[in-house]
Amino acid sequence: MPDLGNLREEYGHDTLSKESTHPNPVEQFRNWFDHATEQKIPEPNAMSLATVGIDYQPWQRTVLLKAYDERGFVFYTNYESRKGAQIAENPKVSVIFPWIQLERQVIMTGTAHKIGAAESLKYFASRPFGSQLGAWVSQQSSIVSSRSLLLAKLDEMKRKFKEGEVPLPSFWGGYRIEPSTFEFWLGGKNRIHDRIFYQRDAEGNWQRNRLAP
Ligand SMILES: Cc1cc2nc3c(=O)[nH]c(=O)nc-3n(C[C@H](O)[C@H](O)[C@H](O)COP(=O)(O)O)c2cc1C
């Protein structure tokens, strides 16, 4: 068994300062996201999404970022899933992009809003046939007695819908997370990491500061 106490990496190939970051955190994210894509890390758009419902119990799961711009960060899911129920109870969420291979992470907090059905449909129509059927098959996060039940439902959906004609399920679509804060973290030598934290001031303008590691 490996000695976990000795399992550590030394970081510090790069540094990050207030001056070297973009005044707009969405643009800073774009810089880092483009870099992560160029570096070919697996699934750079995979983010860990944390939600907290009315019982105050945090839950996390990985989802894929499918679009982002000034308005926010979009992912798609089943609105009736556990995360969907929790967002209905409390729309405040947090996400992390764990780009460990690059010695980087981005943490964002914000408020999730359902996007319109037209925008969800546009994305849904672009998904492969199998993924479209999959959305119909799974009552995400509910208890299911067996895998074969899911496969039988998939067969049923295959018979029901033709390729190119799968309708958007009413219970499936996107959320846009409107960001409140961002943190860009870069691993440094001797655990002196760089953390640049963005939040809006009273006028709604982004301000950024260095946080202690
Ligand atoms: C790499 C990866 C990407 C995923 N992408 C999504 C996604 O975009 N949407 C989604 O609903 N679930 C996605 N999942 C599955 C979720 O992590 C999770 O199991 C599911 O959404 C149910 O979560 P919930 O019960 O907390 O609602 C992904 C899982 C992994 C490992």
The ligand as an SDF file (V2000), in Angstrom:
LIG
                    3D

 31 33  0  0  0  0  0  0  0  0999 V2000
  -16.7290   12.9090  -17.1380 C   0  0  0  0  0  0  0  0  0  0  0  0
  -18.1810   12.9260  -16.7230 C   0  0  0  0  0  0  0  0  0  0  0  0
  -19.0620   13.7830  -17.3660 C   0  0  0  0  0  0  0  0  0  0  0  0
  -20.4120   13.8310  -16.9930 C   0  0  0  0  0  0  0  0  0  0  0  0
  -21.2270   14.7370  -17.6080 N   0  0  0  0  0  0  0  0  0  0  0  0
  -22.5120   14.8460  -17.2020 C   0  0  0  0  0  0  0  0  0  0  0  0
  -23.3540   15.8710  -17.7500 C   0  0  0  0  0  0  0  0  0  0  0  0
  -22.9370   16.7190  -18.5620 O   0  0  0  0  0  0  0  0  0  0  0  0
  -24.6340   15.9140  -17.3250 N   0  0  0  0  0  0  0  0  0  0  0  0
  -25.1400   15.0460  -16.3930 C   0  0  0  0  0  0  0  0  0  0  0  0
  -26.3180   15.1340  -16.0670 O   0  0  0  0  0  0  0  0  0  0  0  0
  -24.3670   14.0720  -15.8490 N   0  0  0  0  0  0  0  0  0  0  0  0
  -23.0590   13.9760  -16.2250 C   0  0  0  0  0  0  0  0  0  0  0  0
  -22.2550   13.0010  -15.6610 N   0  0  0  0  0  0  0  0  0  0  0  0
  -22.8380   12.1110  -14.6310 C   0  0  0  0  0  0  0  0  0  0  0  0
  -22.9160   12.8570  -13.3030 C   0  0  0  0  0  0  0  0  0  0  0  0
  -21.6210   12.9110  -12.7140 O   0  0  0  0  0  0  0  0  0  0  0  0
  -23.9270   12.2740  -12.2990 C   0  0  0  0  0  0  0  0  0  0  0  0
  -23.6790   10.8950  -12.0970 O   0  0  0  0  0  0  0  0  0  0  0  0
  -25.3630   12.4380  -12.7550 C   0  0  0  0  0  0  0  0  0  0  0  0
  -25.5850   13.6970  -13.3670 O   0  0  0  0  0  0  0  0  0  0  0  0
  -26.3420   12.2860  -11.5850 C   0  0  0  0  0  0  0  0  0  0  0  0
  -26.0530   13.2530  -10.6080 O   0  0  0  0  0  0  0  0  0  0  0  0
  -27.1020   13.6400   -9.4590 P   0  0  0  0  0  0  0  0  0  0  0  0
  -27.7260   12.3570   -8.9850 O   0  0  0  0  0  0  0  0  0  0  0  0
  -26.3060   14.3040   -8.3950 O   0  0  0  0  0  0  0  0  0  0  0  0
  -28.1300   14.5600  -10.0640 O   0  0  0  0  0  0  0  0  0  0  0  0
  -20.9000   12.9580  -15.9910 C   0  0  0  0  0  0  0  0  0  0  0  0
  -20.0060   12.1030  -15.3310 C   0  0  0  0  0  0  0  0  0  0  0  0
  -18.6740   12.0860  -15.6780 C   0  0  0  0  0  0  0  0  0  0  0  0
  -17.7180   11.1990  -14.9400 C   0  0  0  0  0  0  0  0  0  0  0  0
  1  2  1  0
  2  3  1  0
  2 30  2  0
  3  4  2  0
  4  5  1  0
  4 28  1  0
  5  6  2  0
  6  7  1  0
  6 13  1  0
  7  8  2  0
  7  9  1  0
  9 10  1  0
 10 11  2  0
 10 12  1  0
 12 13  2  0
 13 14  1  0
 14 15  1  0
 14 28  1  0
 15 16  1  0
 16 17  1  0
 16 18  1  0
 18 19  1  0
 18 20  1  0
 20 21  1  0
 20 22  1  0
 22 23  1  0
 23 24  1  0
 24 25  2  0
 24 26  1  0
 24 27  1  0
 28 29  2  0
 29 30  1  0
 30 31  1  0
M  END
$$$$
